[in-house]
Amino acid sequence: MTLKLPPLHPAQAAIYAHPARFKVIACGRRFGKTELGKQLLLHHATNGGVTWWISPTYGMAGQVWRDLRQVLAPLKPTVTTVERRIDLEGGGVVAVRSGMTPDFLRGAGLDYAVLDEAAFLPADLWPEVVRPMLIDRRGGAAFLSSPNGRNYFYHLYALGLDPQQPEWAAFHHPSHDNPRLDRAELEALRATLPDIVYRAEILAEFVDSAGQVFRDVDLRATAPADAVPHADQRVVIGVDWGKSVDYTVCAVIDANRGVMLALDRFNGLSWAETRRRIADLARRWNAQVVWAEANAAGDVNIEALIADGVPVCAFQTTARSKPVLIDKLALALEHGELALLPDPVLLSELNAFRVDPMPLGGYRYSAPAGLHDDTVIALALAWHGARTSTVGIGFA
């Protein structure tokens, strides 16, 4: 019986037909790697092979498991849901596994393995667990992933480029190589994603500084350090509240000219003293609006500032809102829309700030362990306020 499978587009078909034993596919989002991987797996399983699909987590493999069950249903296989295993009449096996705990994967030999999001799997999974399982059957493998810097996936990709490694082949395909994707949508992503994210996720580039969010920061430090209030300024202030070891930071910018005016960074004050300092700063610069984080101590302090007549807007920082906040600032700096003060702490925190891909999708934006990001968040809030309508807000 012939399985009903969607047709592969030309780039997928070329990879599928390539005779290499080990295929390393670095591709952009929505290229079609999952469908390609499923069809490679099914080819071996329906010919009697024992096959595994390995994802960083079971959650990521959930849709693949459901798809494989559905496409193999006409063959009336034996399905063991608890183990996520499908046994076919001819001896073929399809099993879906998580790479989160590599030691649990050790077992019998394999004919084929698909390592999905390979760049996000543990580095020792391939050499210590999967590769030995392919020895007795001379099995093969496909590594599917968008790049994650120059980690071990990059080294596997390099094997595929080496003419002295005839069993290996490397393939590089940006998202654009999927003819079913709307080119206008891809170009829209270019305008909304920071360059470093676009290059890794869409162009599938192995970016050296894959974790760095803000680039060429020092070149943007052109704002004069002696700015004074003027009537033609539209001043916005961003506030990041300090916790036990952090600093409270106020970033002041002129939204009309895209210029940073002042930076106030302090700690060791009571909340009442902190609020007075922020209120004084806002009045001195005649701020149109102050954007402050509403998390933790923020709510109470924001309410108190509003009661004192300070024009404050609250920003709820969540796993969804923080990437948008940071990406907007990164784009502004990339495009030269905001001139920074030559403050060494600010420039250091911007240069150190990282974005790291998470196995379940999305990104984690943060300072490296042991470092601060207070000035980064305050500046991002100020820029958010500069690009957000604030009609009617301001001191009376």
N, C-alpha and C positions, 0 to 999 in steps of 0.2 A: 504494500500500500504506500502511495506517495503522500508525504506530508504536505499540508497547505502552508507554504511559507511566503512571506512578502518578498517581492523581487529586490535584489540588492542593487544599489546604484553603482555606477562604474568604478568608483574608488574602492568601495566595499568588495565588489566582485574581484578586482585585481588582487586584493589581499587574500581573499578566500582561496583563489586559485594558485597562489604562490606556493611552491613546493617546500619552502623552508620548514624545518622541524620546529624551530622556535621563532615566533613572530612577535615583534615588539611594536605596538601601534601607539604612537603619540598623536593625539587628535584633540581638536577643539570640541567644546560642548555642542551637542546635537548633531555631531558628525554622523552618528549611527553606529557607534561602537558596540552598544548592547545587542542590537539585532545581529550584527556581524558575529559577535562572540557566541550568541545562541546558536546560530547556524553552523559555526565551526564545531561546537559541542555536539549538536544533533547529528552531524555527518559521521562522527566517530561512534557515537552511541548506537545509532541505527545500523551500524556495521559490526556490532558486537563488542564495542569498546567500553571499558570502564572509564567514566569521565566525571570530573568535578568542576563545579563553578564555585569560585572562592571570591567573596566580597569582604571588605573591611568589617562589616557588621551584618548580622542576620536581617536587620531592618532594611538595609540597602538592597539585599538580595530578594526581598519579598515579592516584588513585581516580576522578577525573572522566574522565580519558582512558580508563580501562578501562570505565567506565559508558557513555561515548559510543560506543565501539567495539561494545559488546554491543547497545545499543539500535538502532544503525544497521546491524547485521549482516544483517538480512533484506533490506535494499536492495542487498546485494552491492556495496558501494563498493570503491574502490581505497584501501588503507590503506598509508601509508608510516610505518612504526613509528619509524624513526630521527628523522624530522622531526615525529613526532606530528601527522600530517596525514591527514585523511579526505576523499577526493574523491567526490562523489556524481554519479550519471549526469546529472542535470539541470543540472550546473554549480555546484552548491553545494559549499562547502568548510567543513570544521571543522578548526581547528588549535588546538593547546594550546601555550601559550608561557609562558616565565618572564619576570617583570619585573625580575629581578635585574640585568640589564645592558640598560637601555633602548635604547642605541644599536644593539644587534643586532636590534631589532624593526622598524626602519624598512624600509618596503617598499611594495607595491602597495596599492590602495584596499581598504577594508573596507565591508561592509554592516552589520555588527553586531559589537560587542565586549562581552564580559562581563569586568569587572575584579573578580576575587574577592579578598576581604580587602583591599579598596581602601585602607583606612586604613593598611595596612602596606606598600603599594607605594611606590616612589620618587615624591616629589612632582612631579617634572618629567615623569613618564611620560605622564600624560594630556595636558597642554597642548602638549608638545613632540614627542610621538611618535604617540599614538593619535588625538588629535583631528584633526590634519592628514590622517590616512589615511581619515577619514570624509567629507572635503570633496566629492570628485568624485562619490560615490555617494549623498550625503546620508544617510550611515549613522547608526545610533543606538548607544546604549551603555547598559549597566546596571552600576551600581556597588554591589557587595554587601559589607557589612562590619559587624562590631561596631565601635563607636567606639574611637578611640585618642586621647583628649583632644580638644582643639580644633585639630587639624592641618588639612591641606588638604582632607581628606574632609569635615570639618565645613563648610568654605567651599562645597564642592559641594552639600552638603545645604542650605545656606542659599540657594543658587541655586534649588533646587527649591521652596523656600517663597516665593520672590519672585514676586508676581503679574505683575511686569514681564518675567518670563522664561518665556513660554508654552511653550517647548520642553522645559522642565525640570519634573520632579515629584519631590518628596521623600516618603518613606514611613518611618514609625517604628513598629517592632513589637518589643515585648519578647518574651522566650521564651514567656511565657504565652499569646501569640496563636496558638500552635500547639496546636490542640485535642487533638492526639495525645500530648502530654506529660502525665505524671503531675503534678498540682498538688502533691501531697505531696512529690515529689522536689524541685520548685522551692523549696518552703518549707524543705526540709532544707538546701538550698544557702544560703539566707539565714542560717541559723544557723551555718554553718561557714565562710563566706567573709567577709573584711573588707568593710565597707559599701562602700568605694570600688570594689572589684573586682566586687561583686554589682551595683552600679548600672551599671557599664560593660558587663559581660559578659552579664548576665541582663536588666536593664531597658533596656539599649542607650542609656544616657544619655551625653551629651557632658560628662563631668565636668571642670571647670576644673582641679582639682588631681589629674589622672588618675594622676600618678606617685607621689603622696604616700601612704605606707603608714599612718603613725600620725597620727591627727588629734586636735586639742584636747589635745595633750600637756601644755601648761602647766597646764591645768585639773586634771590628774592629779597634779601635783607637790605633794601634801599630806602626805607622810610627814615626821615630825619628824627633824631633822638630828642629834639627840642621843640616839638610841636606845641602849640598853644590853642585854646579854644577860639573859633571864629564863627560868625553868624551863618556863613554859607555851608557849614558842616552839617551832615546828618549823622549824628553819633549813635552808635550801637555798642553796647557792652555785653560781653559774655562772661558768665560766672560759673566756675567749678568750685564746689564746696570742699574744703579740706577736711579730712578725717583725722585719725589719731596721729599718723606719721606723714600725712600728705599736706599740701599747701592749698589754701584758698587762693584762687587766681582770678583776676579781673582783666580781660583783654578788651581794649578800647579801640574801635576802628571808625573811620569816616566812610560811611557807606557810599557817599556821592563820588569820592575819588578812589576808593579801593586802597586806602592807606591806613596802616596801623598807627595809632596815635600814642598809646600808652599801655604799659603792662604793670599791674600791681600784684605782687606775689608775697604772701605772708602766712604765718601760722602763730600759734601760741596765744591767740586772743579768744575771749569768750564769744559766744554767739551774738550777744548784744553789741560788743565792741566791733565784731566783724560786720554786722549790719550797718552800724554807724559809718564805718569806713567805706562800705559800698555806697551808701546814700550820699556821703560827701563827694565821692568820686563822680557819681552820676550827676549831682548838681553842678559840680565844677565844670564838667564838660557839657552840661545841658543835654544829657542823653535823651534821645527820643524814646528808647526802650532798652531795658536790661533783660537779656535772656539768661535764665538760670536753670540748672538741673533741679528737677522736682524730686529726685530720689532721696531716700534716707532723710537726713536733716533738712533737705531742701524745702519740703512742703511748709514746715513751720516757719522757716526764715522768709520764704517768699510771701506768706500771708502777713508777716510782721512788716516787711518792707512796703507792701501795698498799703497797709494801714497807715504807714508814715508818709504816703504820697509818692513813693517811688514807682515809676511805671515798669512793672516787672511782668514778663511772660514766662510761664513754666514750660520746661521741656522734659518730657518723659523719656529717659534713656532706656531702651530695651534692646534685645538681640536683633530686632528688626529695624529700629530707628537709628541705632548707632552707626551701622555701616553706611547708611544714607548720609548721615551728618558728616562723617569723616570723608566719604567719597567726594562730597561737594567741595570741601576744603582742598582736598588733593587736586581736584580738577582746576580750582581757582588758581592754585599756585603753579600748576603745570602751564596754564594759559596766560600767566602773568597778570591776572586780574587783581591780585592783592599784594601790596608791598609790605614787607615785614620789618619790624624793628630789629636792629642788630644786637639783640639780647642773647647772650651766650647760653643761658638756660633754655630759652625758647628754641633756639636753633638746635641745641643738643637733643632736646626731647622730640622735636620733629624728625630729626635724622634717625633717632633710635626707634621710633614708633613702628610697629609691625602689623602686617596682616598675614594670618596663617590659615590655610584651608583646613576645614574640619572634615573628617571622614563621612559624616552624614550630610554634607553639603553646607554651603555658606562659608562664612569667614569669621575668624576671631580677630578683632582689632584691639590691640593693647600695647602697653610698654613692655619691654623685656623684664623678666623677673628681677626684682630689686630696684628698678628704676621707676620714675614718675612720668605721668602723662597729663598733669594738671594744666599746664600751659596749652597743650594740644587741644584738650576738651574745651577750655575757655575760649580759645581762638575759633574753634569750630562752631561753638554756639554763637559767637559774635558774627561770624560770616553767615550763619543760618539766618540770624536776625536781619542782616543787611540785605538778604535776598528774599525776605518775607514781608508781605504788606503789613504795615503798622500804622495805618491811617487812624488818627484820633488818639494815638498814644503819645505821651510826653508829659513834661511838667506843666502845670497850669500857669 
